[in-house]
Amino acid sequence: MSYDSPPPAPRRFGRSNLTVAIAALAPTALAGWLVWQTMGGPDGGEPPKVMPVPSQSVARSSAAPPVSVTPRRSRPATPSAPASPSGTKTGHSDDKPAGTGPLAGRVVVVDPGHNPGNFQHTREINKLVDIGTNRKECDTTGTSTNAGYTEATFTLDVSRKLRALLQRQGATVKLVHNADRPFGPCVDERARIANEAKADAVVSVHADGSAVGNRGFHVILPALVKGGASDTAKIVGPSRELGERIAGNFVRATGSMPSNYVGGGTGLDVRKDLGGLNLTTVPKVFIECGNMRDPKDVALLTSESWRQKAAQGIADGITGYLKG
């Protein structure tokens, strides 16, 4: 689940947009996308509308039209970001530069959505923070399965697996948190940590909390936003390219299909109401790996082996993006 209030009802992208998204996918994942389109999605037919979610959850939807895909090219170094206030924690103490490999010299920030301790700190996480265009809650608890497996537990496990995979490729990987603080960080601090790290790519890991029957994953991309502290003009294109790479490789690695309730079958969703995206100055996306309220998706999300595949798909997408 991402952090802020429920957005408007989703809109379907046109077939031309779907063609662009499919064409941009990694070649190894293209076949999986075409099969999904031919069969009409994991459950067939038209995607159902988003239903209300439990009070601790936040529904997903589209909020802005997709933007043009930038040409493929080798990723340049990310420009410097403004310094943070004194004492701000930027990354976890276990983070360390990696050795040799295809991603040597690259910095990736992995943001595990929410925090297992948020449930015990509702007053603190309900504090309003500036997200550039307005003010929203510091963070939320996230969602959970009906059996009590929390989104925060899921995101932390996938994020740790993802870090290990990227480090093997030579990347320097920073976790925004590692359950090493009582709650948070707030959404503005999450963005600041990645900005100050001068990250070449940032992924925020989540799981959704929608209605039964709503299945599949989707990648959330930043919209073109300019206002207050927000100006995403320079990172909208690179973020879309990163998101498309991750979406295609996620299909290949996990066998999961794009969401049947968000993104019009593309597996991509553009939003302008998330502080973690509005405040970023580096390429960043969110990924909702599945729906924790649907039994079929839950069987995947609670599987150790599937979570490893999810981490692999995200890692492959990041690697493809950074190698250009």
N, C-alpha and C positions, 0 to 999 in steps of 0.2 A: 504494500500500500504506500502511496506517496503521502505527502504531509498535510495538504491543505483541504479546504472545504470542497464538497462535491461540485464538479463543473457541469456545464449544460449537457443536454442529451447528445450522444454521439452522432456524427454525420458520416455518411458513406463517401469514400473517395471514388472518383470516376475510374473507368477501366483504363484510361490513359495514365492515371497516376499509378495504378497497379502495375501496368506494363513497365513504367520507369523503375518502380521498386524491384520488380523481378529481374529486370535487365541488369540492375546494379549489384545483385547478389553474387557472392563467390560462385564460380562455376561448379564447384562440388556440391553446392546446395541447390542449384537451379532445378534439378530434377525433382527434388522433394517439394518445392513450391508448385511446380507444374502439376504434379500428382494431386496435391491438395486442392488446387483450383478445379481440376477435372472432376474430382469426386464431390465437390461442393462443401468442403470443410469437414471437420471431425464428426459432426452430427448431421451434415447435409442441410440443404435448404438455406433460407435467408437467416442472417444472424439475428438473434432475438434482441430486444431492447434491454438496456441496463436496468436492473431492478434495484430498489432501495437495499442498502447494506446495513449490517448491524452498526450500532452507535459508535463502536470503537473503530470502524472501518471507514474508508473513504473511497467512493466509486471512481472509476476512470472514465474519461471520455476525450474526444477530440476537442480542440479549442481554436485551431487556426489551420488554414490551408497549408499543404506541404509546399516546400520551396524547391527550387531547382537543385539538381544534384551537381556538385562541382566535379570537374575532371579528376580522374585518378592521378595522384602524383605522390612522390615521396614526402613524408611528413616533415616539415621544418621544425626547428626548435621553437618551443612556445615562449613568447615574450614575457618579460618580467611583470609581476603583479604588484600592486601597492602593498606595503608592509602592514602587518596586523598590529592591533594594540598590544602593549607589553604584557607578557604572561600568557598569550594565547597558545594553546597546545596545537601543534601542527604535525599530525601523524603519530603513529604508535611507536613506542620505544623499541619494539622488535624489528622495525623497518631497517633495512641495511642495503647498501649497494650490492648488486649482483655481479657475477663475474662475466665471462665471455658468453656470446650467443648472439642470435640475430637481433635481439632487442637490447643489446648492450648500449648503455648511454641514454636509454629511454626511461622516462618516469611515468608510471601509471598509478593513479589513485583509485582505490576500491572503497566504496562507501556502503557498508552494511546498513540497510534501511532500519531505522528505529534502534532500540536498545532494550535488552531484556529487563533492565531496571526501570524502564519508563512507567510500568504499571504501579510502582511504589512512589512515583514522583509526579503525580498528575498536576499538582499545583505548579510545579516548576515548568513542566512542558506545555502548560496552557498559557504561559506568559507570551505576550505578543512581541514579535520582532519585525524589523523592517525587511521586506523582501523586494524592495526596489520600487514596485508599483503601488504597494499598499502594505498593510501589516497583517500577519497571520500568526498562528500558534507556533511556538518554538519547535515542537515536534508532536507526534502522536504515538499512541501505544502500538499501532499497527493492528493487524487482524490475527486470526488464529483458526485452526480447524475446530470442528465441533468437539473433538476429543481433547483439545487444549494444547496442541502443538502450535507454538506461536510463530508469527512471521519473523520476529526478531531473532529467534533461535535458528530458523531456516536461513535467513540472510547472512548471519554470522558464519554458519557452517560453509555455505557456498562461497562466501568471500574469502575465507581462509584457504579453501581448496583452490580458488582462482589465484590467490597470491602465490601459492606454491608452484602452480603451473607456469605463471608468468616469470617467476624468478628462475625457473629452469631454462627459460628462453633468454636470460641475461638481463631482464628488466629490473629496475629499481622500483619496488612496489610499496606504497604507503597505504595502510588501512586508516580510514578516518577515525574509527574506534575499534577496540578489540574487547569489548565488555570490560574495559579497564577504568571506567568512570561510572558513577551511579546512575546517570541518565544522559540523554542527548548523544551528541551535541545538537544544538539548535540548527535549524536549516541554514541560517546565514553563516554560522561558523563552519558548517560542512562545506559550503561553497568556498569560503575563505581559505580553508585548509588546502583544497585542491589548487586554488589560484596561486597561493604562496609557494606551493611545491613546483610551480611552473610545469604542471603535468602535461604530457603529450596526449593523454586520453584519460577520461574519468568515467567510471560506470558505477551507478547506484543500484544495488541489488534489492529487489522487492518480490512480494507475492501478493496477489490481489485478494479481495474479499467481496465477491459478487454473488449472484443468485445461482442456484443449482441449475446445471445445464449450460451455463456460460463457461466455456473451456478455452484452453490455449494460452499462449504467451503473447505479450506485445511489448515493443520498445517505445519509450516516450522520448520525443525529440523536443528541443527548445524552440519556441516560436520566436519570431522577430519582435522583440520587446525593447522599447526605449522609454525610460521614464524614471525619475529619481536616480537611484543607484544602479538601475538596470540598463544595459546596452548590449544586446546579444548579436548585433549586426555582424561582427567578425567571426562568430563561432557557429552560427546557424548552419551554414553549408558544411563545414567539417564535421559537425555533430551529426548531421544527417548521414554523411558518408560512414561515420563510425557506427551509427545505428543500423544501417543497411547491412554492413558487414557482419555485425553481431546477429541480426535476425536470420540471415541466410545460414550462418554456421550453427546457430542454435537448432534449426530444423535438422540439419545433417547429423549433429552430435546426439541429440536427444530423441529424435523421431516425433517430437511434439509439433503440432501445427499452429499457425498463427491464430490469434484470438477470433472466435466466432461472434464476439459482441462489441469489440472495439477495433477501429481501424479499417473497416470495410474489407477485411480479408487480406490486407497488406502486412499485418503484424506491426505496423507503424502508427503512432499517434502523436500529434503535435499539440503541445499545451503551453499556455502562457500564465498559468496560475500557480506555478510551483517555484518557491523561493530558491530551491537547490539548482534550478535551471536558469531562472531570471538573473541571478547574481553571478553566474559563472563567466569567467573570462577565458576559459580553456574548453576544448571540445568535451562535451559531457552528454550522457544519456542515462535514462533509467531503464531497467528491464523488469517487467512483471512476469515472473517465470511461470505462473499458473494461478488458478483460482482455489484458494484454500477452503472454499465453501462447496465445491463440487466434489463428490466422492471419487470420481475417476481421476481428476487432477490431484486430489489429496493422496491417492495411492502412489502417484509419482513423486510428489513433493516430500513425502515422508520416507522415501526409499533412499538409503545411503548411496547405492550404486547410481541411481538417477541423478542425485545431486552432484555426483562426480561428473556425470555426462553434461549437466547444465554448466558447471564450471568450465569444462573443456570447450563447449560451444562458445561461451563468452570469450574465453582466452583465445580461441582460434580467430574470432572476429576482430579482437583487438590487435592480434599479431598481423592479420591481413591488412588492417587499416594502417598500422604503423610502417609496415614494409612497403605500402603503396602499390 
